[in-house]
């Protein structure tokens, strides 16, 4: 994805949060430090203890959707993900959820 992604729509921001696996990945990127260094999907906890179907969904549904929205940049060859050009548009929603973590069901995280 290039550095000039199309603007992300509010429905897309909310849709990106609609699945727990996408939320977990976005929360991980939120806390990944100021430079958004890439991390390997397997190292990021994506494959540990997960069924094969969850891994397939991550690679064929979740990662492409987040990349299309510009929320992540996904290096398929090296299996790495970093913040995308639209990540800062998602940041306030993620920070709001984290700030209210005690008020929300545990499965949101």
SERO-34992 format. One line per 5 residues: number of its first residue (from 1); their letters; for each residue x, y, z of N, C-alpha, C. Coordinates in steps of 0.1 Angstrom, whole numbers. Last residue first. Layout:
! residues N
NUM = a = X,Y,Z,X,Y,Z,X,Y,Z | ...
END
This chain:
! residues 109
109 = xxxxx = -114,-78,240,-100,-76,240,-93,-89,238 | -140,-84,242,-137,-74,232,-122,-72,230 | -143,-102,262,-141,-108,248,-138,-97,238 | -149,-87,285,-135,-92,283,-133,-97,268 | -171,-59,280,-169,-74,281,-155,-78,277
104 = xxxxx = -162,-28,296,-166,-36,284,-164,-51,287 | -152,-14,317,-166,-13,315,-171,-22,304 | -124,-17,315,-131,-23,327,-146,-23,326 | -118,-2,292,-117,-17,292,-125,-23,304 | -117,24,285,-130,19,291,-130,4,292
99 = xxxxx = -93,27,272,-96,36,284,-108,31,292 | -97,11,250,-87,7,261,-90,15,274 | -117,25,236,-119,12,241,-110,8,252 | -102,49,231,-114,49,239,-118,36,244 | -82,39,215,-78,44,228,-91,46,237
94 = xxxxx = -97,31,193,-89,21,200,-86,26,214 | -106,57,185,-115,46,188,-109,35,197 | -82,71,179,-91,75,190,-101,65,194 | -70,54,157,-64,55,171,-74,60,181 | -80,55,132,-85,45,141,-81,47,156
89 = xxxxx = -64,75,121,-79,77,121,-86,67,130 | -39,63,122,-42,74,131,-57,78,132 | -40,45,100,-41,40,114,-44,51,124 | -37,51,74,-50,55,80,-51,51,95 | -13,39,66,-14,54,66,-27,59,72
84 = xxxxx = -7,13,91,-9,18,78,-11,33,78 | 17,-4,111,6,5,110,5,11,96 | 26,-37,99,28,-25,106,17,-15,104 | 34,-71,96,24,-61,96,29,-49,104 | 48,-98,78,49,-88,87,38,-77,85
79 = xxxxx = 56,-119,60,46,-122,70,47,-111,82 | 72,-115,39,79,-116,52,69,-119,63 | 51,-114,19,63,-122,17,71,-125,30 | 33,-95,28,29,-110,28,42,-118,26 | 32,-70,47,42,-75,38,40,-91,38
74 = xxxxx = 8,-46,50,10,-60,52,20,-65,42 | -2,-20,69,6,-23,57,10,-38,60 | -35,-10,81,-22,-17,82,-15,-17,68 | -54,7,72,-51,6,87,-38,-1,90 | -64,8,47,-52,16,50,-49,16,65
69 = xxxxx = -84,-9,39,-88,3,46,-76,12,49 | -68,-30,30,-76,-22,20,-81,-9,27 | -58,-40,54,-49,-34,44,-57,-25,34 | -81,-50,65,-74,-39,72,-64,-32,63 | -87,-70,45,-97,-59,48,-90,-48,55
64 = xxxxx = -64,-87,46,-67,-79,34,-77,-68,37 | -66,-96,74,-55,-88,69,-58,-81,56 | -92,-110,73,-89,-99,82,-78,-90,77 | -92,-129,50,-103,-120,53,-98,-108,61 | -69,-145,47,-78,-143,35,-89,-133,38
59 = xxxxx = -55,-146,71,-48,-143,59,-57,-139,47 | -76,-151,90,-67,-140,92,-60,-136,79 | -87,-175,80,-95,-163,80,-86,-150,82 | -65,-192,84,-69,-190,71,-78,-177,70 | -65,-191,112,-53,-186,105,-57,-183,90
54 = xxxxx = -89,-203,118,-87,-189,122,-75,-183,114 | -85,-229,107,-95,-220,101,-93,-205,105 | -66,-239,125,-62,-236,111,-72,-227,104 | -70,-223,157,-72,-234,147,-68,-229,134 | -45,-212,180,-56,-209,171,-58,-221,161
49 = xxxxx = -22,-213,195,-34,-218,200,-47,-215,192 | -7,-188,176,-6,-197,188,-19,-200,193 | -10,-170,156,-12,-184,153,-12,-193,165 | -8,-144,166,-19,-147,156,-21,-162,155 | 12,-134,181,2,-142,188,-9,-146,178
44 = xxxxx = 32,-122,168,22,-113,174,11,-121,180 | 46,-141,155,52,-136,168,42,-127,175 | 30,-144,133,31,-155,142,37,-150,155 | 34,-119,121,21,-123,125,22,-134,135 | 60,-98,131,56,-110,124,43,-115,129
39 = xxxxx = 58,-63,129,60,-75,137,55,-86,128 | 75,-31,122,67,-43,118,68,-54,128 | 71,-3,144,79,-13,138,71,-25,133 | 60,23,151,52,12,144,61,3,137 | 71,42,166,76,41,152,68,30,144
34 = xxxxx = 61,41,192,58,52,183,62,51,169 | 46,9,200,56,19,200,54,30,190 | 24,-9,200,37,-13,194,48,-3,194 | -2,-4,207,8,-5,218,22,-9,213 | -15,-6,183,-16,6,191,-5,7,201
29 = xxxxx = -10,-32,175,-3,-21,167,-4,-8,175 | -28,-45,192,-13,-48,193,-5,-37,186 | -52,-35,184,-47,-32,198,-32,-34,199 | -53,-47,159,-52,-33,160,-47,-28,173 | -54,-74,167,-43,-70,159,-42,-55,159
24 = xxxxx = -79,-74,181,-66,-78,188,-54,-73,180 | -96,-67,160,-94,-58,172,-81,-61,179 | -95,-89,144,-90,-76,139,-88,-67,150 | -105,-108,161,-92,-110,156,-86,-97,151 | -132,-99,166,-122,-99,177,-108,-100,172
19 = xxxxx = -147,-76,144,-142,-89,146,-131,-89,157 | -153,-49,142,-164,-58,143,-160,-72,146 | -135,-29,135,-136,-33,149,-146,-45,152 | -140,-25,109,-127,-30,112,-127,-35,127 | -165,-12,111,-164,-26,106,-151,-32,109
14 = xxxxx = -157,13,120,-164,5,129,-164,-10,124 | -143,21,97,-136,21,110,-143,12,119 | -164,19,78,-152,11,77,-144,10,90 | -181,40,86,-186,26,87,-174,16,85 | -164,62,82,-168,58,95,-173,44,96
9 = xxxxx = -138,56,57,-152,60,60,-155,55,75 | -106,68,49,-114,57,55,-128,63,60 | -92,81,19,-98,83,32,-107,71,37 | -66,61,4,-79,68,3,-84,70,17 | -32,66,12,-44,58,12,-56,67,10
4 = xxxx = -2,72,5,-14,81,4,-26,71,2 | 18,54,6,16,62,18,4,71,17 | 5,22,-8,13,34,-8,10,43,4 | 9,-12,0,0,0,0,9,12,0
END
